[in-house]
Every structure is written in structure tokens, then in C-alpha cells.
């Protein structure tokens, strides 16, 4: 058995051959990084070398200013575009879903009260509301992730709406046959609407409004990094020109002056453009979105109050509050009208604060119609309590001098007010978005021109040493 040698064997050498000379170690050469550092130190000790370093730093600072500005303003512009084109329309659609469902419930109750032969106009309004809610749900689902909070509420609404319409059809079929079971089906349908569908629609509206507020905040956020980069670049350019003046006694260096002008124009454009955008977006929020939020809630409360008013006559005391003392629907009607009055007062205050006289007119008309509605409702309740059901019914769903007529005045006025505020919001938000348009591209162009001008200015000074 053989074993490897315990030590490295010397290479084979023929007899008489002299031994190979030992390897002489070669001292290591200086590394490339050390050589570069040495050249930089040498260059920094001479004026031409210092000028080259100053030119490179100035060019980099101006380019960094342009790049940061383009990046930040692109983000602000995208957020402003989302406000105009995505989040606000989705918020308005969510409010439309809520409003259509509440109106469908009110129309269903009105049609039931009219008797076996439901008025054609009332039935068509109910169908139109259901179709509109379905259309807006499809649109919202196409623009919302299924796993998000909004997506879950849309699923709830899509699952619950067919059940609600099925109950309404059963109520209508029994009512045509004169069966009292129709009233029970109508109450079950209203319970599903008020207990499941409308809360889901309200949560959907809150989620979409929250997304709108987030996009609005992102669009209005100050570009602090861009402003800081601009101030640093300008300070460096001013220092370079002052240094040039102290060494050459020349007031201006054309290249450095052009670079300073480009950086100044970009900084002013940034400050003015974003200030204008912030002001326009703030106007869109104050003059449009805040008012629309209040008016949407007012319109929804008016629709719910109308449905409760109709169901008060349908149930006729069969459904009581939790304590068993009062009529549930009459109590809900009173609460809804109180909330409606508070919201109209808030909308009028917003119109006064912003000086929007055109927006204040329909709000005032709605408030006057609410007062008329409440007076007619009290009269109808007294008539019903006195046992004159037919007269009370006429005072609620009749064509003239009825609470239904007053409700229509309220609804029409609120629709006009919402249309006005939507127009104001869209105009101001688009102005804010447009104020940022062109700034990212302009920042890139000005930064490149400023960097080139700085290098040209330094090279002009360098040419004096050749």
C-alpha cells in the first residue's frame, strides 16, 4: 500500500542540470482607485482642476433638481388626474347607487299605496331606479378590486338586490289580488333595504369618498424635495459666480448666468404652478366636494323619509319601535326630516361662506319645500288619526297639495343643487390638474439646458489657462 508523500516533492531535474532560480517577488502596483484619488488630489491643488470639479458638481446639482422635480410633479399630476377622472366619478357613482336604491324603495311604497292598479309613472320610476343602481354597480365593480373594502360592499349589493326586487314583486302580486299579505312583503323588502342594502351602499360611498380625499391630499402635497434641490442648486450657482467674480473681477460669466436663469425659471415655475394647482384643488374641495357630500346625504335622507312616510300608512301601527311605544316608520320619518333640515342648513352655510349665490338658490328652495312638506304631513297624520283613511291617503300621494308634491319639490331642488356643485368641482379640479401640465417635461428640458450652460461657462474660464 502506497501513501502520498508527506511533503511537496521538488520538481524532477535531470542529472547535471543546475537548480532553477528562486522566484523573485514583484512589489504590488498602486491600485486604480488609489491612482485616481491621487490625480484628484493633484487636480484639486490647481485652479483648472478645481474648476473642472466645480463644473461637474454644478451640472449634477442642476440635473438632480430637474429629475426630482419631474418625478414629484408627475406624481402630483397623476393624483390630480385621478381626482378628476377616477376617484371623484366613482364617489359620485357610489352616491348614485345609494340614491337610486332609496328612491326605488320610496317608489315601491308609493305604488303599493295607490292600490292594485299601480300608476304607470310610479312603476316606471321604480324600474328606472333599479336599472340605474344595477348599471352603476357594474361600473363600480369594473373599477374596483374585488378584495378591497369597496369590492366587498359591491358584492353585498349585487347579492341582495335580486332578493329585494323579488320581495317587491311578491308584494305587488298580492296587492293586485287584494291580499293583506302584500303589506307584509313590502315591509320585509323595506327591512332588507334599510338594514342591508342602504348600509352597504353608504359604506361604499364612504370608501370611495375616502379614496377621493386621499388622491386630493396627494395632489396638494408640497414637493419639498424639489424645492430643496432647487434652492441648493441655485445657491451653488450663485457661489460659483461670486467665486468667479472674486478671482477674475468679471461681473458675469455667460454660461453660469444662463444656468442660474434656467434654475430660477424652473424653481419659480414649480412654486407658482403648484401654488395655483393647490388653490384650484382647494376650491374644488370647498366649492364642490364638501357641498356635494352634504347635498347627497340630504337627498338620501329625503328619499328615506318619503319611504318611511308611505310605510306609515301601509303598516298603520303594525310595526313599533324597540320600546313598543311608538310607530317605527313615523319615528324614522321624524328622524330623517330632522337630519334633512340640518344638512340643508349646512349646505346653505357652505354656499354663504364661498359666496356661491347660484348654489344657494336651490338649497333655499329645498328648505322651503321641506317646511311645506312637514306642514302637510302633520295635516295628513291628523286626518288619518281621525279615521279618514282615504282623505289621508290623498293628502300623501295625491297630485295636488300633497306631501308627495312637496317631496318632489325637495328632490328637484336638491338635484339642481348637486348638478351645480358637480359643475363647479369639475371646473376647479381640471384647472388644478392643468396648472401642473407640462411642468415635468419643462423641468427635464430646463435642467439639461442649465447643466450644459454650467459646463460651457466653466470651460470658458478653463480656456484662459491654455
MOZIHU-V740255 format. One record per residue. N is the residue number from 1. RES is the residue in three letters. NEAR is the number of other ideal C-beta (glycine too) atoms within 8 Angstrom. Layout:
n: [N/N]
res: [RES/RES]
near: [NEAR/NEAR]
//
This chain:
n: [1/2/3/4/5/6/7/8/9/10/11/12/13/14/15/16/17/18/19/20/21/22/23/24/25/26/27/28/29/30/31/32/33/34/35/36/37/38/39/40/41/42/43/44/45/46/47/48/49/50/51/52/53/54/55/56/57/58/59/60/61/62/63/64/65/66/67/68/69/70/71/72/73/74/75/76/77/78/79/80/81/82/83/84/85/86/87/88/89/90/91/92/93/94/95/96/97/98/99/100/101/102/103/104/105/106/107/108/109/110/111/112/113/114/115/116/117/118/119/120/121/122/123/124/125/126/127/128/129/130/131/132/133/134/135/136/137/138/139/140/141/142/143/144/145/146/147/148/149/150/151/152/153/154/155/156/157/158/159/160/161/162/163/164/165/166/167/168/169/170/171/172/173/174/175/176/177/178/179/180/181/182/183/184/185/186/187/188/189/190/191/192/193/194/195/196/197/198/199/200/201/202/203/204/205/206/207/208/209/210/211/212/213/214/215/216/217/218/219/220/221/222/223/224/225/226/227/228/229/230/231/232/233/234/235/236/237/238/239/240/241/242/243/244/245/246/247/248/249/250/251/252/253/254/255/256/257/258/259/260/261/262/263/264/265/266/267/268/269/270/271/272/273/274/275/276/277/278/279/280/281/282/283/284/285/286/287/288/289/290/291/292/293/294/295/296/297/298/299/300/301/302/303/304/305/306/307/308/309/310/311/312/313/314/315/316/317/318/319/320/321/322/323/324/325/326/327/328/329/330/331/332/333/334/335/336/337/338/339/340/341/342/343/344/345/346/347/348/349/350/351/352/353/354/355/356/357/358/359/360/361/362/363/364/365/366/367/368/369/370/371/372/373/374/375/376/377/378/379/380/381/382/383/384/385/386/387/388/389/390/391/392/393/394/395/396/397/398/399/400/401/402/403/404/405/406/407/408/409/410/411/412/413/414/415/416/417/418/419/420/421/422/423/424/425/426/427/428/429/430/431/432/433/434/435/436/437/438/439/440/441/442/443/444/445/446/447/448/449/450/451/452/453/454/455/456/457/458/459/460/461/462/463/464/465/466]
res: [UNK/UNK/UNK/UNK/UNK/UNK/UNK/UNK/UNK/UNK/UNK/UNK/UNK/UNK/UNK/UNK/UNK/UNK/UNK/UNK/UNK/UNK/UNK/UNK/UNK/UNK/UNK/UNK/UNK/UNK/UNK/UNK/UNK/UNK/UNK/UNK/UNK/UNK/UNK/UNK/UNK/UNK/UNK/UNK/UNK/UNK/UNK/UNK/UNK/UNK/UNK/UNK/UNK/UNK/UNK/UNK/UNK/UNK/UNK/UNK/UNK/UNK/UNK/UNK/UNK/UNK/UNK/UNK/UNK/UNK/UNK/UNK/UNK/UNK/UNK/UNK/UNK/UNK/UNK/UNK/UNK/UNK/UNK/UNK/UNK/UNK/UNK/UNK/UNK/UNK/UNK/UNK/UNK/UNK/UNK/UNK/UNK/UNK/UNK/UNK/UNK/UNK/UNK/UNK/UNK/UNK/UNK/UNK/UNK/UNK/UNK/UNK/UNK/UNK/UNK/UNK/UNK/UNK/UNK/UNK/UNK/UNK/UNK/UNK/UNK/UNK/UNK/UNK/UNK/UNK/UNK/UNK/UNK/UNK/UNK/UNK/UNK/UNK/UNK/UNK/UNK/UNK/UNK/UNK/UNK/UNK/UNK/UNK/UNK/UNK/UNK/UNK/UNK/UNK/UNK/UNK/UNK/UNK/UNK/UNK/UNK/UNK/UNK/UNK/UNK/UNK/UNK/UNK/UNK/UNK/UNK/UNK/UNK/UNK/UNK/UNK/UNK/UNK/UNK/UNK/UNK/UNK/UNK/UNK/UNK/UNK/UNK/UNK/UNK/UNK/UNK/UNK/UNK/UNK/UNK/UNK/UNK/UNK/UNK/UNK/UNK/UNK/UNK/UNK/UNK/UNK/UNK/UNK/UNK/UNK/UNK/UNK/UNK/UNK/UNK/UNK/UNK/UNK/UNK/UNK/UNK/UNK/UNK/UNK/UNK/UNK/UNK/UNK/UNK/UNK/UNK/UNK/UNK/UNK/UNK/UNK/UNK/UNK/UNK/UNK/UNK/UNK/UNK/UNK/UNK/UNK/UNK/UNK/UNK/UNK/UNK/UNK/UNK/UNK/UNK/UNK/UNK/UNK/UNK/UNK/UNK/UNK/UNK/UNK/UNK/UNK/UNK/UNK/UNK/UNK/UNK/UNK/UNK/UNK/UNK/UNK/UNK/UNK/UNK/UNK/UNK/UNK/UNK/UNK/UNK/UNK/UNK/UNK/UNK/UNK/UNK/UNK/UNK/UNK/UNK/UNK/UNK/UNK/UNK/UNK/UNK/UNK/UNK/UNK/UNK/UNK/UNK/UNK/UNK/UNK/UNK/UNK/UNK/UNK/UNK/UNK/UNK/UNK/UNK/UNK/UNK/UNK/UNK/UNK/UNK/UNK/UNK/UNK/UNK/UNK/UNK/UNK/UNK/UNK/UNK/UNK/UNK/UNK/UNK/UNK/UNK/UNK/UNK/UNK/UNK/UNK/UNK/UNK/UNK/UNK/UNK/UNK/UNK/UNK/UNK/UNK/UNK/UNK/UNK/UNK/UNK/UNK/UNK/UNK/UNK/UNK/UNK/UNK/UNK/UNK/UNK/UNK/UNK/UNK/UNK/UNK/UNK/UNK/UNK/UNK/UNK/UNK/UNK/UNK/UNK/UNK/UNK/UNK/UNK/UNK/UNK/UNK/UNK/UNK/UNK/UNK/UNK/UNK/UNK/UNK/UNK/UNK/UNK/UNK/UNK/UNK/UNK/UNK/UNK/UNK/UNK/UNK/UNK/UNK/UNK/UNK/UNK/UNK/UNK/UNK/UNK/UNK/UNK/UNK/UNK/UNK/UNK/UNK/UNK/UNK/UNK/UNK/UNK/UNK/UNK/UNK/UNK/UNK/UNK/UNK/UNK/UNK/UNK/UNK/UNK/UNK/UNK/UNK/UNK/UNK/UNK/UNK/UNK/UNK/UNK/UNK/UNK/UNK/UNK/UNK/UNK/UNK/UNK/UNK/UNK/UNK]
near: [2/3/4/4/6/3/4/4/5/5/5/4/8/5/4/3/6/3/5/6/4/4/4/4/4/4/4/4/4/6/6/5/6/8/9/8/8/9/8/10/8/9/12/9/6/8/7/9/12/10/11/11/11/11/13/8/9/18/12/9/12/17/11/10/19/15/11/11/18/13/9/11/17/9/9/16/14/8/12/16/10/11/18/11/6/11/13/12/8/14/13/10/12/17/12/11/16/15/12/13/15/14/11/12/15/13/13/13/15/13/13/15/12/10/6/7/5/12/8/6/6/12/11/8/10/13/8/8/13/12/8/10/15/9/8/13/13/8/9/16/11/6/7/11/6/8/5/9/7/14/12/10/13/13/9/11/15/9/8/12/14/7/9/12/9/8/13/13/8/10/16/12/9/12/15/7/8/5/7/6/7/15/13/9/13/17/13/9/14/12/8/13/14/9/7/9/14/13/8/12/14/9/10/16/14/8/13/15/11/8/12/14/8/9/14/15/8/10/16/10/7/5/12/6/8/13/12/8/13/14/9/10/15/12/8/11/15/9/8/12/13/8/9/12/10/6/7/6/5/7/3/6/11/8/14/16/11/13/16/13/8/14/16/9/9/17/13/8/11/16/9/8/12/14/8/10/16/10/9/13/16/9/11/18/10/11/13/16/12/9/15/14/9/12/15/13/10/14/13/12/13/15/14/15/13/14/14/13/13/15/14/12/13/12/13/6/6/6/9/9/9/3/6/5/5/8/11/10/12/11/10/11/13/8/8/13/13/8/10/14/10/8/13/13/9/9/14/12/8/13/13/8/7/9/5/11/7/6/15/11/8/12/15/9/10/15/12/8/13/15/8/10/14/9/8/13/12/8/9/13/10/8/11/11/6/6/5/8/8/6/8/13/11/9/13/15/10/11/4/5/6/14/13/11/11/13/12/8/13/14/11/8/13/14/9/9/15/12/8/11/14/11/8/13/14/11/9/14/16/9/9/19/15/7/11/13/7/5/13/12/8/10/17/11/8/13/17/10/10/18/14/9/13/17/12/10/16/15/10/11/11/11/7/6/6/4]
//
